[in-house]
Amino acid sequence: MRHNRFLGDLLSQLFDRPDKMRGKDDNRSIQELSHALMSTEGDVSGPTLASTIIERYADIEDHEKLEFFNFLNTQLDLDAGKLVETATRYAADQSVSAFRDLSKVSEPKRQELLRRLNQPTGATQKLVSMRCDLIRFVRSNPDLGRTDIDFVHLLRSWFNRGFLVLRQIDWDTPARILDKIVAYEAVHQISDLDDLRRRLFPSDRRCFAFFHPAMPDEPLIFVEVALTSEIPGSIDALLSDFRLPIRAEQASVAAFYSISNCQKGLAGINFGNQLIKQVVAELSSEFPELVTFVTLSPMPGFNRWLADETTNAEHGNSAQAVLAGSASRETLCAMAARYLLFAKRADGLPLDPVSRFHLGNGAQLYEIHANADLSANGNAQSSGVMVNYLYDLGSVESHHDAFATHAEIQASRSVRALATVPLAPAPSST
């Protein structure tokens, strides 16, 4: 009987409110709707309330979105005092009930709100878009970083590897997805349909992408692969209009030449490691003849580092020559080797973001190539230099462990030798 009375009271609370209709006609503020979604009303009408909040959010102006994020950040934050009190009680009594209480108060209320917002069909993609706004606001409102941490926590759970689907992208893939591959390509711009066809149609080219069931037409990340007979040293040659394709069965090398993250709202969630590992497994299964897996990668921070080195006593003259386009090939590669091996962030990790990614995945810095990317972007970022990272399947795990625990960079003898090439001294000022 108590259960029946509770249900009756709940239904009465939900439906006997003519001034608070649900759906598009609900006049409550987005904050009031959020509180309702977190209440017993949300237990019954969760999907409808969540849809209303998501639609309302999409229609409001930037200043109102910022107000909403501030609401999440303050009113749905942790209760620090209650957390300390509950943690102290748990320290004295580590019972299941005490642990349950501690778990409950140690999670900000906004995490539960975000989970409830994810109920309607299509909500996941809209929450990813919502985080795009949050990332933008955090730049000038750093306190919102607390809310961003909760977004990332939940998105990592929702987009864990068990939910991701690997799909090969080819010339027969639906046009709506091909259009997104063109739009999301972040490393080597796809200029037109002919360029796209050259990357997807020949038998020695492959493209793979991760998708999520909640976003079936939105690639999360994709990688473009060239099957070749030797390790490539130039993106211009690899993507040339005039190159002669080979049969895939003739290839001994798989070269990953472009990896593009597609969803800005998923920044900070690493799909690349798993993508490369699964693509290697797929290609190894399809083509047992493949024995070498490498990248042909950009160095997006090289020229910025050179600009900072122009006044350095040892590097200054060479840095200026590279930036002016007058350096020899040997000097150019020597400076690139020094950048990749010795330019570090405050935390001891490589300054170059692409290097951090591949070395963190267990790859080895293998070979440096001058005049490898002569596009406007390649010259502006790295004076045309590119690098191969080698994925030696027998050493990937040990290399990953060494990098993760000691920031140890695995590099070939040739790269280490380049880093020791004597540089021309700066001209005398007298």
BELDADA-V568470 format. One record per residue. N is the residue number from 1. RES is the residue in one small letter. PSI is psi in whole degrees, 0 to 359 (NA if undefined). Layout:
<<N:RES:PSI> <N:RES:PSI>>
//
This chain:
<<1:m:322> <2:r:321> <3:h:317> <4:n:319> <5:r:320> <6:f:316> <7:l:318> <8:g:316> <9:d:320> <10:l:313> <11:l:322> <12:s:318> <13:q:322> <14:l:320> <15:f:342> <16:d:49> <17:r:79> <18:p:338> <19:d:357> <20:k:69> <21:m:149> <22:r:163> <23:g:202> <24:k:336> <25:d:2> <26:d:120> <27:n:1> <28:r:152> <29:s:165> <30:i:330> <31:q:317> <32:e:321> <33:l:322> <34:s:317> <35:h:320> <36:a:319> <37:l:330> <38:m:352> <39:s:189> <40:t:333> <41:e:320> <42:g:334> <43:d:329> <44:v:316> <45:s:30> <46:g:306> <47:p:321> <48:t:314> <49:l:317> <50:a:316> <51:s:319> <52:t:315> <53:i:315> <54:i:318> <55:e:319> <56:r:316> <57:y:318> <58:a:336> <59:d:348> <60:i:161> <61:e:169> <62:d:318> <63:h:330> <64:e:326> <65:k:319> <66:l:320> <67:e:320> <68:f:317> <69:f:324> <70:n:324> <71:f:313> <72:l:320> <73:n:330> <74:t:304> <75:q:338> <76:l:30> <77:d:177> <78:l:147> <79:d:95> <80:a:319> <81:g:316> <82:k:325> <83:l:314> <84:v:315> <85:e:316> <86:t:322> <87:a:321> <88:t:318> <89:r:321> <90:y:326> <91:a:328> <92:a:336> <93:d:94> <94:q:52> <95:s:167> <96:v:318> <97:s:322> <98:a:322> <99:f:320> <100:r:316> <101:d:318> <102:l:318> <103:s:321> <104:k:314> <105:v:345> <106:s:358> <107:e:124> <108:p:144> <109:k:334> <110:r:335> <111:q:318> <112:e:322> <113:l:315> <114:l:321> <115:r:318> <116:r:328> <117:l:338> <118:n:11> <119:q:316> <120:p:157> <121:t:132> <122:g:358> <123:a:327> <124:t:312> <125:q:323> <126:k:328> <127:l:326> <128:v:317> <129:s:323> <130:m:322> <131:r:332> <132:c:316> <133:d:317> <134:l:316> <135:i:319> <136:r:318> <137:f:329> <138:v:331> <139:r:322> <140:s:357> <141:n:72> <142:p:335> <143:d:336> <144:l:354> <145:g:333> <146:r:315> <147:t:324> <148:d:323> <149:i:320> <150:d:321> <151:f:311> <152:v:318> <153:h:313> <154:l:320> <155:l:324> <156:r:324> <157:s:314> <158:w:332> <159:f:32> <160:n:164> <161:r:329> <162:g:338> <163:f:347> <164:l:145> <165:v:126> <166:l:127> <167:r:139> <168:q:134> <169:i:123> <170:d:185> <171:w:342> <172:d:359> <173:t:142> <174:p:142> <175:a:327> <176:r:330> <177:i:321> <178:l:321> <179:d:323> <180:k:327> <181:i:316> <182:v:314> <183:a:324> <184:y:349> <185:e:117> <186:a:353> <187:v:305> <188:h:103> <189:q:137> <190:i:115> <191:s:326> <192:d:184> <193:l:326> <194:d:319> <195:d:316> <196:l:318> <197:r:321> <198:r:336> <199:r:341> <200:l:328> <201:f:317> <202:p:153> <203:s:342> <204:d:24> <205:r:143> <206:r:153> <207:c:132> <208:f:146> <209:a:150> <210:f:137> <211:f:161> <212:h:139> <213:p:331> <214:a:347> <215:m:64> <216:p:338> <217:d:12> <218:e:106> <219:p:141> <220:l:320> <221:i:147> <222:f:155> <223:v:138> <224:e:136> <225:v:136> <226:a:128> <227:l:120> <228:t:171> <229:s:348> <230:e:164> <231:i:124> <232:p:148> <233:g:10> <234:s:125> <235:i:331> <236:d:319> <237:a:323> <238:l:326> <239:l:15> <240:s:143> <241:d:336> <242:f:5> <243:r:154> <244:l:116> <245:p:153> <246:i:164> <247:r:140> <248:a:327> <249:e:343> <250:q:348> <251:a:145> <252:s:353> <253:v:136> <254:a:118> <255:a:118> <256:f:110> <257:y:355> <258:s:126> <259:i:122> <260:s:123> <261:n:138> <262:c:334> <263:q:108> <264:k:330> <265:g:350> <266:l:18> <267:a:138> <268:g:356> <269:i:114> <270:n:110> <271:f:342> <272:g:320> <273:n:309> <274:q:325> <275:l:311> <276:i:315> <277:k:317> <278:q:324> <279:v:320> <280:v:316> <281:a:318> <282:e:313> <283:l:321> <284:s:323> <285:s:319> <286:e:324> <287:f:87> <288:p:342> <289:e:342> <290:l:123> <291:v:346> <292:t:130> <293:f:116> <294:v:169> <295:t:164> <296:l:101> <297:s:149> <298:p:169> <299:m:78> <300:p:341> <301:g:4> <302:f:307> <303:n:329> <304:r:318> <305:w:317> <306:l:319> <307:a:325> <308:d:341> <309:e:359> <310:t:339> <311:t:3> <312:n:136> <313:a:323> <314:e:320> <315:h:345> <316:g:311> <317:n:316> <318:s:321> <319:a:317> <320:q:320> <321:a:318> <322:v:313> <323:l:331> <324:a:351> <325:g:17> <326:s:4> <327:a:150> <328:s:163> <329:r:319> <330:e:317> <331:t:319> <332:l:312> <333:c:325> <334:a:317> <335:m:323> <336:a:319> <337:a:319> <338:r:320> <339:y:311> <340:l:328> <341:l:328> <342:f:343> <343:a:115> <344:k:156> <345:r:177> <346:a:332> <347:d:4> <348:g:356> <349:l:158> <350:p:145> <351:l:327> <352:d:125> <353:p:325> <354:v:322> <355:s:316> <356:r:319> <357:f:307> <358:h:319> <359:l:324> <360:g:335> <361:n:355> <362:g:14> <363:a:168> <364:q:135> <365:l:115> <366:y:310> <367:e:146> <368:i:139> <369:h:125> <370:a:157> <371:n:37> <372:a:336> <373:d:97> <374:l:15> <375:s:166> <376:a:318> <377:n:318> <378:g:320> <379:n:323> <380:a:323> <381:q:320> <382:s:21> <383:s:33> <384:g:1> <385:v:141> <386:m:169> <387:v:146> <388:n:133> <389:y:128> <390:l:128> <391:y:91> <392:d:109> <393:l:334> <394:g:347> <395:s:357> <396:v:314> <397:e:316> <398:s:323> <399:h:319> <400:h:314> <401:d:318> <402:a:322> <403:f:317> <404:a:324> <405:t:328> <406:h:6> <407:a:34> <408:e:125> <409:i:122> <410:q:125> <411:a:149> <412:s:164> <413:r:323> <414:s:321> <415:v:317> <416:r:325> <417:a:321> <418:l:324> <419:a:347> <420:t:1> <421:v:129> <422:p:140> <423:l:151> <424:a:133> <425:p:158> <426:a:144> <427:p:146> <428:s:140> <429:s:358> <430:t:NA>>
//
